[in-house]
Amino acid sequence: MKTTGILIIVLSLTLTTVAFSQIPPPAGKRSGPGVQAPQDEREPEVLKACKTPPPAGRGRGGPGRGPAPAAAPGPREYKVTEIAGVIAAGQQWKDVWQVDGNNADGIIATRDGGLLIAQNDNSDVVKLDKGGKTSVAYMGTNTGGSVAMNSKGALFLVNRGLNPSIEQLAPQRKMLANRFNDDPLDCLGGVLNDLTADSKGGVYFTNGVVYYTDAKGKISRYGENLTTNGIVLSPDEKRLWVTNGPALAVFDVQKDGTLTNQREFAKLEGGGNGDGSTFDSMGRLYVTTNPGVQVIGPDGKYLGLIPTPRGIISVAFSGPDRKTLYAVARDNAQNKDWIIAIPMLAQGPKGRGK
């Protein structure tokens, strides 16, 4: 009887160990609060070594990645009106998740209907499941600020701390690119802002203009007379949109990933400057601004504004049917971020994070 009991205990412990071993641990070691490169006291020494110094005003004290300022402290009144095929009149935003600090920035959908959220201050990437619960998916980023997933499921991140980089998180974690013209990316000045990924393993990212790193880490620069922020690649990977202040610019994408034919695509008639962006299954674009989400047709026609209770900085479709629109709302006065959600008539694309 005693021997049987011992065997049961050993078997139980063995099964428990096997069960837990099937759960992959979070990648990397947890780090402390992140500091974006322009606010890092060590940055001036790094910039002294640049072969090509950053443009004036883009070094220490220059532009970091600041969330869109809220129109006023606390939530504001708003009224959602119908946009045909996009959203019904009278819909309301719902608070899904709230966090202190600059800890909800770039978001993308997961394939099971949740979200991945980049956290600047915590240097983590967290997953918000469709039930509203969060868990740490990736630890120890270098002030990771935005995430992107390509059509094959590969996951990428922009790191905004000193020695910034484009990092691949999945299927295996590795640094993809951190140098341009034989300089560290610090020498671009400012911060790496947003990103979008193609099916070839390359990544487009913004920092004043547009950069593209191929799957081998070789970076090229594109764009003139731009002040870029949000960036999104079309589902067929033939066009690339970037926000440019109160407008949208578009490029044609060649088979090798190079960009041509920069031109203005649309004006943001609802006010404010564009930030994070996404698209729906019909090719309409959704651009975050202080007043709310501005909707642009595939032809560049302005379709309307989905107002929000606070200024917003990032947006993505998710949920089981991809018919819920999620946004990151920010209140600088309280130093808090919210994930908010609203039901849609439009449906987000399947197979990509945004």
Number of C-alpha atoms within 10 A of each C-alpha: 6 7 8 9 10 11 12 12 12 12 12 12 12 11 12 11 11 11 10 10 10 8 8 8 11 15 16 12 10 14 15 13 16 25 20 26 30 24 17 14 12 12 21 14 9 13 20 11 12 16 12 14 16 16 12 8 11 19 23 19 15 16 18 20 20 12 21 23 18 20 15 13 12 13 14 13 8 16 13 16 15 15 16 12 11 20 18 15 13 11 15 16 20 14 14 17 16 16 13 12 18 22 29 32 31 30 30 26 30 24 16 13 18 22 25 27 27 29 26 28 21 24 26 30 31 21 22 22 17 16 10 12 11 16 12 15 17 21 19 18 28 28 29 34 33 28 29 28 28 22 17 14 17 19 21 27 31 29 29 30 25 23 17 23 23 26 22 22 22 13 11 10 14 12 15 22 23 20 20 19 12 11 16 20 23 29 26 21 25 26 29 29 25 29 29 26 30 23 15 15 20 21 30 25 26 24 21 22 17 22 21 23 24 21 15 10 18 15 18 16 16 16 19 10 8 17 17 25 26 27 28 25 25 17 20 9 16 14 16 20 23 30 29 25 19 17 20 24 20 23 21 17 18 12 10 9 19 16 22 15 10 15 13 16 18 19 21 26 15 20 15 18 20 31 27 29 28 27 26 22 13 14 16 21 22 26 29 32 29 26 22 25 29 25 26 24 16 14 10 15 14 18 17 20 24 24 24 26 23 28 28 32 29 31 29 26 33 27 23 12 13 23 21 20 24 25 31 27 31 30 23 20 11 11 12 16 23 22 26 22 23 19 20 17 14 22 21 27 22 18 15 20 26 28
